[in-house]
Amino acid sequence: MTIDDAPRDAPRGGTRELLRLVASGAAVSRADLARVSGLSPSTVSQRVEALISEGLLTEAGAGKSRGGRRPRQLAVPTGRAVVGAIDLGAHHARIGTLDLTGQVVEARTLPVQIEDGPEVVLGPLLDEVQAMAAGADGAVPGGAESRGRSLRGIGLGIPGPVQHGTGRVVGPSRMPGWNGFDVADFCRLRADVPVVVDNDANLMALGAHHAIHPDLEHAVYVKAGTGIGAGVISGGRLHRGAQGSAGDISHCRVVAESGPLCSCGNTGCLEAVASGAALVAALREQGLPVDDLTSVMRLIEDGDPQATALARRAGRSIGEILAVVVNFFNPQVVAIGGRLAECEPLLASLRGTLYERCLPLATESLLIERVTVGPDVGIMGAAQLVIDRVVDPS
Ligand SMILES: [Zn+2]
């Protein structure tokens, strides 16, 4: 399909978009929604009626217009329906509840050990999110307001490859006991609400795209932390490919011969050369006393020459792989998130490598930037996943 075949001028008016327009104040009536979304008034009316009957929209001011023709004002009821979100990492999980426009209601971080296996890790997190949703109006515990809240679904991010369609984890690195585990199935039985599972880089891409670049159609979001992954937005939507592995650059080879052994069993993978885990391992091998990525970051901030050289090399390696991605895909933005995005020497090398290795046309207006959303970007993406799939299946 060529670009010209794509439905470029299709109106942007899915149910979620209508909710967002009302929540943001961009539209307060059906007429506003029709004008702003480009949908026909009858389609808007149908969707608004469905949202009202679901309890996702209310009509403020209805019944007070005696004698007048004031249009009924639409509003998103606060504190009624929420979605739950879990962004699972190797040693901690960010969990939260968000409203149906994707705004965080409550969030907190819990310690986990991914190597404890899926049942031990996921069970308590699901219980915690459900408890959080049930008591989420906390300001008035037990008050009338709190009884109306309902959990519509849970979005869950896994730090490894997830087969789209089944929600199974397939061939993860550093996640003993998880290979082949049907995460979606386990969660649905345990949680009693719809659960949508995806990998953590895709969640970061969804969250960051929605928060920073909602109008950009083509974007690549790289999550560079303990591991390295990426999520791809194409035509304004998350691109997962046939099985869900699109964007997973962790095991692309950057060192041709006898590079470091990767957790996948190959040598010279990007993850074995440029991830946070690789930096920790390489510095230890050089005799530096580093425990974790935090201590590596501290060394780099202090200008340690060995750590800085490694960070630069990691940036070049990530840049080499991203140069292929940029030449192939021609995105408008490449945004780097995760802990390593805070590493200035790494980012500078990555940027330089991209300009060196990409076609001038591909980099002419390319934005290369940091993901600046903060620690909730993953749960924001998880919420989008649920809102897209459960609340707005159209
Ligand atoms: Zn590998």
Residues whose N, C-alpha, C, O or C-beta is under 5 A from the ligand:
A	BS01	ZN	S250 H251 C262 S263 C264 N266 C269
